[in-house]
Amino acid sequence: MSVMDPPSPAGRRWWSVVRARYREEIGAPSSRGMLHEPAPPSLALAKQRAENRLVLDPATGETFARSRRAAKLADFEALGTGAYTYISLLHRLRAYFALLALLSVSSMVSNAYGDELADKQTSLQSWLFTGTSLGNADQVAPAYGATEFLISCIMTAYLFFMAAALRRDARRVEHKHVTPADFTVQVSGLPRHLTAAPIKRALEAALELRGPHVAITVPLHQRELILVHREIRLISERREAYSTDIHGLQAALQRNGRLSPRAATRLEQLRKALAKVSALREEKLDKAAKLAATYGAEGPTSAGVAFITFANAADAISLVKQGLMKLPEIRPEPFLCGRAAEPSDIIWENLGSTDGMARQIRGTIYMSLLSLAGAAIIGFTAYVQPKVLEAQHNHAADTFINFFGTTILISGYLVVFIVVPIVEVSLMRHISVTQKEVSQAIYAACSGECRGRCSERSHNTLPPRCSSSSCSK
């Protein structure tokens, strides 16, 4: 029988049973109306859509992670100045650290032959930290000092070389990318008690703006309203997604007459979630209305800065080089002018904050106390763990103590790296992403140095371990 022949009665009965079971299992409609139920959320599809938003390799059109072609340094120029200079720095650091490691091999081997810290090497961890250090060497030869002097000279020269290379790379990449910041000037120090209208009129009447300019933007101090609006937007997106899925399931229900058990359960869950998110949206809208009412009829006041966008980049550069702008309608003293940051780098809700310095001081005190607490935990653990190990003569107990002590040490190091981003977002009022990242890096580096010094002193103050048979008894 060919494929064009009609099926036999037995074949038709078999196909009708299969089709009925298919509709029963997944709620699929009949062939007269192929309107299927909406598919449930898929994690794989979400990952695929997130991956599609990544930057693609300009040569292959794929993401850098899946591209079979080895990425070149020039490929990262499409990501902008910051990303390219960072990748170029890592690219140059490979040879730099390889050279330093090669020069340090002779010193490390010489230190490993010493036994000055043999009494403190109670475990593999302590031996790795102290076995090749300078404190373990019995004597220091003149060649050691010559090697260290050479390494110091190379490190100093590399700093000047890297600074010049990064400036050269930044200029080359900036010439290839035109951004809004190339045409925009930021005016700082504007009065915060005025609204946007008088400040904009004063800027339009300034002598420096007699040339063609595109726009004058005066940000407003409305942090709470911006945050609530952001929450409302996210809630509205979630509400729209729930509504879309509900409409799809209801259309399938009207078309098929019923839904599969799984789809019916999902429809009920979506209805509950929609009601919950709708109530939350109304709550946020009421909060936004109350915040807007607190600003009065004139609206919120200025954030203390203004952005002037010119039609010609040369006009913006000229005003930046001038550095000052006079606005006699506001005050006789001139205001500072500088190159504006990229719009994506500005944290707009923090522009009008007046307690940024006070919060920075509070955050520094909090992080200092947290670093001291972490350093105390690390130092106490590093001091007590060898003593506890000396009192134990059970291999299983030694393994457990090493594992427990190492876990506490790692926790003491990681607590700052976990808390710093939380403090930076919730407490600080940085006006740019770059400023926030630099602050996080400084806090993490200072905290790591503090904990490292404390741990080092704890190791150095350990009593000598007795290895004689009488002590073991």
C-alpha positions in Angstrom: 0.0 0.0 0.0 1.4 3.4 -1.0 1.4 6.4 1.2 -1.4 8.0 -0.9 -3.8 5.1 -0.3 -6.5 5.7 2.4 -5.8 4.0 5.7 -7.7 0.8 6.5 -10.5 0.8 9.2 -8.1 -0.7 11.7 -5.6 2.0 10.9 -8.2 4.8 11.3 -9.3 3.4 14.7 -5.7 3.2 15.8 -5.0 6.8 14.7 -8.2 8.1 16.4 -7.1 6.5 19.7 -3.6 8.0 19.4 -5.1 11.4 18.7 -7.5 11.2 21.6 -4.7 10.3 24.0 -2.5 13.1 22.6 -5.3 15.6 23.3 -5.8 14.1 26.7 -2.2 14.3 27.7 -1.3 17.8 26.5 -4.6 19.4 25.7 -3.8 19.7 22.0 -6.8 20.7 19.7 -8.1 18.8 16.9 -6.9 19.2 13.3 -9.8 21.6 12.6 -8.2 24.3 14.8 -4.5 23.9 15.7 -4.4 26.4 18.7 -2.0 24.9 21.2 -1.6 25.8 24.9 1.1 28.2 25.7 4.3 26.5 26.7 5.3 26.7 30.3 8.3 28.9 31.2 11.6 27.4 30.0 15.0 28.0 31.7 16.8 26.9 28.6 14.9 29.5 26.5 15.6 32.2 29.1 19.3 31.4 28.9 19.3 31.4 25.1 17.6 34.8 25.0 20.1 36.2 27.6 23.0 34.8 25.6 21.6 36.4 22.4 22.1 39.8 24.1 25.8 39.3 24.5 28.3 41.0 22.3 29.1 38.9 19.2 32.4 38.2 17.6 32.7 40.6 14.6 34.5 37.9 12.6 32.2 34.9 13.1 28.9 36.5 14.3 28.9 34.2 17.4 29.5 34.9 21.0 33.1 34.9 22.2 32.4 31.9 24.4 31.2 29.7 21.4 33.4 31.1 18.7 36.0 28.6 17.6 38.3 31.4 16.5 40.7 32.6 19.1 39.7 36.1 20.2 42.2 38.9 19.3 42.9 41.9 21.3 41.5 44.2 18.6 38.1 42.4 18.8 37.4 44.0 22.2 37.5 47.5 20.8 33.9 47.2 20.0 33.1 46.9 23.7 34.3 50.4 24.5 37.3 52.1 26.1 36.8 50.7 29.6 36.5 47.0 28.6 39.3 47.3 26.0 41.8 48.9 28.4 41.0 46.3 31.0 41.4 43.4 28.6 44.6 44.9 27.2 46.0 45.3 30.8 45.3 41.6 31.4 46.9 40.7 28.1 50.1 42.6 29.0 50.1 41.2 32.6 50.7 37.7 31.3 54.3 38.3 30.2 54.8 40.7 33.2 54.0 38.1 35.9 55.7 35.3 33.9 58.9 37.3 34.0 58.6 38.1 37.7 57.9 34.5 38.5 60.9 33.4 36.5 63.2 35.9 38.4 61.8 34.8 41.7 62.5 31.1 41.3 66.1 31.2 42.5 65.0 33.1 45.7 62.1 30.7 46.4 64.4 27.7 46.0 67.0 29.3 48.3 64.3 30.0 50.9 62.9 26.5 50.8 66.3 25.0 51.8 66.1 26.9 55.1 64.5 25.7 58.3 64.0 28.9 60.3 60.2 28.5 60.3 60.2 24.7 60.5 58.5 24.8 63.9 55.6 26.8 62.5 54.9 24.5 59.5 52.3 22.5 61.3 50.3 21.7 58.2 50.5 21.8 54.4 48.7 25.1 54.4 51.3 26.7 56.7 54.2 25.2 54.7 52.9 26.6 51.5 52.8 30.1 53.0 56.1 30.0 54.9 58.3 27.4 53.2 59.4 29.6 50.3 59.2 33.0 52.2 62.2 35.1 53.2 61.7 34.3 56.9 62.5 30.6 56.3 66.0 31.3 54.9 69.0 30.5 57.1 71.1 33.2 55.5 70.6 35.8 52.8 73.2 36.0 50.0 74.1 39.1 48.1 72.6 37.6 45.0 69.2 37.6 46.8 69.3 41.4 47.2 70.4 41.9 43.6 67.5 39.8 42.4 65.0 41.8 44.5 66.5 45.1 43.3 66.1 43.9 39.7 62.5 42.9 40.3 61.7 46.2 41.9 63.2 48.1 39.0 61.2 46.0 36.5 58.0 46.7 38.5 58.6 50.4 38.7 59.4 50.7 35.0 56.4 48.6 34.1 54.1 51.0 35.9 55.2 53.9 33.7 55.1 51.7 30.6 51.5 50.5 31.4 50.3 54.1 32.2 51.6 55.3 28.8 50.2 52.2 27.0 46.7 52.6 28.6 46.6 56.3 27.6 47.6 55.4 24.1 45.0 52.6 23.9 42.3 54.9 25.3 42.9 57.6 22.7 42.9 55.1 19.9 39.7 53.5 20.9 38.0 56.8 21.7 38.7 58.0 18.2 36.8 55.0 16.9 33.8 55.5 19.1 31.6 58.6 19.2 29.6 58.9 22.4 27.1 61.5 23.8 29.8 62.5 26.3 31.9 63.9 23.5 29.3 66.6 22.9 28.1 67.2 26.4 29.4 69.5 29.2 28.5 69.1 32.9 27.9 72.2 35.0 28.3 71.5 38.7 27.6 73.5 41.9 24.2 74.8 40.9 21.8 75.8 43.7 19.7 72.9 44.9 16.8 75.0 46.2 15.8 76.2 42.7 13.6 74.3 40.2 14.7 73.4 36.7 13.0 76.4 35.0 15.1 79.3 36.4 18.4 77.3 36.0 17.6 76.5 32.4 16.8 80.2 31.6 20.1 81.3 33.2 22.0 78.7 31.1 20.3 79.8 27.9 21.3 83.4 28.6 25.0 82.6 29.3 27.6 84.0 26.9 29.2 80.6 26.5 26.0 79.2 24.9 25.6 81.8 22.1 26.7 79.0 19.7 24.5 76.3 18.5 23.5 73.8 21.2 21.1 70.9 21.0 19.6 70.7 24.5 20.0 71.8 28.1 19.1 69.1 30.7 18.6 69.9 34.4 18.2 66.7 36.5 15.8 66.9 39.4 16.3 65.7 43.0 13.6 63.0 43.1 15.4 59.8 44.3 12.5 58.2 46.1 10.2 58.8 43.1 12.7 57.4 40.7 13.1 54.2 42.7 9.4 53.8 43.0 8.9 54.3 39.3 11.5 51.7 38.6 9.7 49.2 40.8 6.4 50.0 39.1 8.0 49.4 35.7 9.3 46.0 36.8 6.0 45.1 38.3 4.1 46.2 35.2 6.4 44.0 33.0 5.7 41.0 35.3 2.0 41.8 35.2 2.0 42.0 31.4 3.8 38.6 31.2 1.2 37.0 33.5 -1.7 38.5 31.5 -0.2 37.2 28.2 0.1 33.7 29.5 -3.4 33.8 31.0 -4.9 35.0 27.7 -3.1 32.2 25.9 -4.4 29.5 28.2 -8.0 30.9 28.2 -7.9 31.0 24.3 -6.8 27.3 24.4 -9.6 26.5 26.8 -12.2 28.1 24.6 -10.9 26.4 21.6 -10.5 22.9 23.0 -13.2 22.9 25.6 -10.8 21.8 28.4 -7.2 22.0 29.5 -4.7 19.4 30.5 -4.3 19.0 34.3 -0.9 20.7 34.2 -2.2 23.6 32.2 -5.2 24.0 34.4 -3.0 24.1 37.5 -0.7 26.7 35.8 -3.7 28.8 34.9 -4.9 28.9 38.5 -1.4 29.8 39.7 -1.1 32.6 37.1 -4.5 34.1 38.2 -3.3 34.2 41.8 0.0 35.7 40.9 -1.7 38.3 38.7 -4.0 39.3 41.5 -1.0 39.6 43.9 1.1 41.6 41.5 -1.8 43.9 40.6 -2.4 44.7 44.3 1.3 45.4 44.6 1.3 47.7 41.6 -1.7 49.7 43.0 0.2 50.0 46.3 3.3 51.4 44.5 1.1 53.7 42.4 -0.4 55.2 45.6 3.1 55.6 47.1 4.3 57.4 43.9 1.2 59.7 44.1 2.0 60.6 47.7 5.6 61.3 46.9 4.6 63.5 43.9 2.3 65.5 46.2 5.1 66.3 48.6 7.0 68.2 45.9 4.3 70.9 45.7 3.0 72.7 42.7 6.4 73.7 41.4 7.7 70.2 41.4 11.1 68.8 42.7 14.1 71.0 42.9 17.4 70.8 41.0 19.9 68.1 41.6 22.7 70.6 41.6 24.1 69.8 38.1 23.1 70.5 34.5 24.1 68.9 31.1 24.6 71.0 28.0 24.7 69.1 24.7 26.3 70.9 21.8 25.9 70.4 18.1 29.7 70.5 17.6 32.1 68.6 19.7 34.6 71.5 19.4 32.3 73.8 21.3 32.0 71.3 24.1 35.8 70.9 24.2 36.3 74.7 24.3 34.0 75.0 27.3 35.6 72.1 29.1 39.0 73.8 28.6 37.6 77.1 29.9 36.5 75.2 33.1 34.2 78.0 34.3 30.8 79.4 33.4 29.2 82.6 34.6 25.5 82.7 35.4 24.9 86.2 36.9 21.2 85.5 37.2 21.9 82.9 39.8 25.0 84.2 41.6 28.1 86.3 40.7 30.6 83.5 41.3 31.2 81.2 38.3 30.3 77.6 38.2 32.6 74.6 37.4 32.4 73.0 33.9 33.8 69.6 33.0 33.3 66.7 30.6 30.1 64.9 31.3 30.2 61.2 32.1 28.5 58.6 29.8 24.7 58.4 30.4 25.0 54.7 31.2 27.7 55.5 33.9 25.6 58.0 35.8 23.5 56.9 38.7 20.7 59.4 38.2 18.8 58.9 41.4 21.9 59.9 43.4 22.6 63.1 41.6 20.7 65.3 44.1 21.9 63.6 47.3 23.4 66.0 49.8 24.6 63.5 52.4 27.0 61.6 50.1 30.1 62.5 52.1 28.4 61.7 55.5 27.3 58.3 54.1 30.8 57.7 52.8 32.3 58.3 56.2 29.6 56.0 57.9 30.2 53.3 55.3 34.0 53.5 55.9 33.5 53.2 59.7 31.2 50.2 59.2 33.5 48.5 56.8 36.5 49.2 59.1 34.7 47.6 62.0 33.7 44.6 59.8 37.3 44.2 58.6 38.6 44.3 62.1 36.1 41.7 63.1 37.1 39.5 60.2 40.8 40.0 61.0 40.2 39.1 64.6 38.5 35.9 63.6 41.2 35.0 61.2 44.0 35.8 63.7 42.3 33.9 66.5 41.8 30.9 64.2 45.3 31.0 62.9 46.7 31.2 66.5 44.5 28.6 68.1 44.4 26.0 65.4 48.1 24.9 65.7 47.7 24.6 69.4 44.7 22.4 69.1 46.4 20.3 66.5 49.4 19.8 68.9 47.1 18.4 71.6 45.4 16.0 69.2 46.9 12.6 68.2 44.0 11.3 66.2 44.3 11.6 62.4 40.5 12.0 62.0 40.4 14.7 64.6 43.3 16.5 62.9 41.5 16.4 59.5 38.3 17.7 61.0 40.2 20.6 62.8 42.0 21.5 59.6 38.8 21.5 57.7 36.9 23.5 60.3 39.8 26.0 60.7 40.1 26.5 56.9 36.4 27.1 56.6 36.5 29.8 59.3 39.5 31.4 57.6 37.7 31.4 54.2 34.6 32.8 55.8 36.6 35.6 57.4 38.0 36.5 54.0 34.8 36.3 52.1 32.5 38.2 54.5 33.9 41.5 53.4 33.6 40.7 49.7 29.9 39.8 50.2 29.0 42.7 52.4 30.8 45.5 50.5 28.5 45.4 47.4 25.5 45.4 49.7 26.7 48.4 51.6 27.7 50.3 48.4 24.2 49.9 47.0 22.0 50.4 50.1 24.0 53.0 52.0 26.3 54.9 49.7 25.2 57.6 47.3 27.8 57.4 44.5 26.9 59.5 41.4 28.5 57.2 38.9 29.1 53.4 38.4 32.8 54.0 38.0 33.0 55.8 41.4 31.0 52.9 43.0 33.3 50.3 41.5 36.5 52.1 42.6 35.1 52.4 46.1 34.3 48.7 46.2 37.8 47.8 45.0 39.5 50.1 47.6 37.4 48.7 50.5 38.1 45.1 49.4 41.9 45.7 49.0 42.2 47.5 52.3 40.2 44.8 54.1 42.3 42.1 52.5 45.5 43.8 53.5 44.3 44.2 57.1 43.3 40.5 57.4 46.5 39.4 55.7 48.6 41.4 58.2 46.7 40.0 61.2 47.0 36.4 59.9 50.7 36.9 59.3 51.4 38.2 62.8 49.4 35.4 64.3 51.6 32.9 62.4 54.7 34.7 63.5 53.7 34.6 67.2 53.1 30.9 67.3 55.2 29.1 69.9 57.8 26.6 68.7 56.3 23.1 68.2 58.0 20.4 70.2 58.9 17.4 68.2 60.7 15.3 70.8 59.4 12.0 72.1 59.0 13.4 75.6 56.6 16.1 74.4 54.6 13.7 72.4 54.2 11.6 75.5 
